[in-house]
């Protein structure tokens, strides 16, 4: 798992994302680190309304990893994983240790991803909704 001890930009995170995606184990480790950070009250307070977006992107990557959803183009995977790497990297545009605003840049990156990847996110949401509907009918 690539976590930089020095400054991380989104572009450097994109380069690291390819390495992470080469290994299911590295990708799972990234997901665990993201979910671990999302448990922090401070992080949840600072990312506020973007919490659901972070979780949604993690869900997309998990579905891809499990082989349940393979419709994600490679460049989209790279961007999502880069955003998650940026999130867990403590030294980025606004270092995470800066109380009150340390995760503002991380939220901005996720907001940017949601806007720029909206078509792919919508397709995944439709797929997810159809899977949820199938499981609802199968339990009746």
PEGI-V234857 format. One record per residue. N is the residue number from 1. SS is DSSP state (H for helix, E for strand, C for the rest). NEAR is the number of other ideal C-beta (glycine too) atoms within 12 Angstrom. D_CENTER is the distance of its C-alpha to the mean C-alpha in whole Angstrom. Layout:
N,SS,NEAR,D_CENTER + N,SS,NEAR,D_CENTER
//
This chain:
1,C,25,15 + 2,C,30,15 + 3,C,27,15 + 4,C,19,17 + 5,C,10,20 + 6,C,13,21 + 7,C,18,19 + 8,C,33,16 + 9,C,20,15 + 10,H,31,13 + 11,H,18,15 + 12,H,23,16 + 13,H,36,12 + 14,H,29,12 + 15,H,20,15 + 16,H,30,14 + 17,H,35,11 + 18,H,22,14 + 19,H,23,16 + 20,H,34,13 + 21,H,33,13 + 22,C,17,16 + 23,C,17,16 + 24,H,17,15 + 25,H,15,16 + 26,H,25,14 + 27,H,33,11 + 28,H,23,12 + 29,H,24,12 + 30,H,39,9 + 31,H,35,8 + 32,H,20,11 + 33,H,28,11 + 34,H,39,7 + 35,H,25,9 + 36,H,16,13 + 37,H,32,12 + 38,H,31,11 + 39,C,15,14 + 40,C,20,16 + 41,H,11,18 + 42,H,19,18 + 43,H,30,14 + 44,H,20,15 + 45,H,19,18 + 46,H,29,16 + 47,H,31,13 + 48,H,20,15 + 49,H,14,15 + 50,H,30,11 + 51,H,27,10 + 52,H,20,10 + 53,H,32,8 + 54,H,38,5 + 55,H,23,7 + 56,H,29,7 + 57,H,43,4 + 58,H,32,5 + 59,H,29,8 + 60,H,39,8 + 61,H,39,7 + 62,H,28,10 + 63,H,25,12 + 64,H,30,12 + 65,H,27,13 + 66,H,16,16 + 67,C,11,17 + 68,C,18,17 + 69,C,24,16 + 70,C,17,16 + 71,C,22,17 + 72,C,30,14 + 73,C,17,15 + 74,H,18,15 + 75,H,18,14 + 76,H,31,11 + 77,H,33,9 + 78,H,30,10 + 79,H,34,9 + 80,H,47,5 + 81,H,45,6 + 82,H,40,8 + 83,H,44,6 + 84,H,50,4 + 85,H,43,8 + 86,H,44,9 + 87,H,46,8 + 88,H,37,10 + 89,C,38,13 + 90,C,26,15 + 91,C,23,17 + 92,C,33,16 + 93,C,26,18 + 94,C,24,18 + 95,C,20,18 + 96,C,29,17 + 97,C,16,20 + 98,C,18,22 + 99,C,14,22 + 100,C,14,21 + 101,C,20,19 + 102,C,26,17 + 103,C,36,14 + 104,H,25,15 + 105,H,31,14 + 106,H,43,10 + 107,H,32,11 + 108,H,24,13 + 109,H,38,10 + 110,H,37,8 + 111,H,23,11 + 112,H,22,12 + 113,H,36,9 + 114,H,29,10 + 115,H,17,14 + 116,H,19,14 + 117,C,30,12 + 118,H,17,14 + 119,H,16,16 + 120,H,28,14 + 121,H,27,12 + 122,H,16,16 + 123,H,21,17 + 124,H,32,14 + 125,H,24,15 + 126,H,16,19 + 127,H,23,18 + 128,H,22,17 + 129,H,14,20 + 130,H,16,22 + 131,H,19,21 + 132,H,15,21 + 133,H,14,25 + 134,H,13,26 + 135,H,12,25 + 136,H,11,27 + 137,H,10,30 + 138,H,9,30 + 139,C,8,31 + 140,C,7,34
//
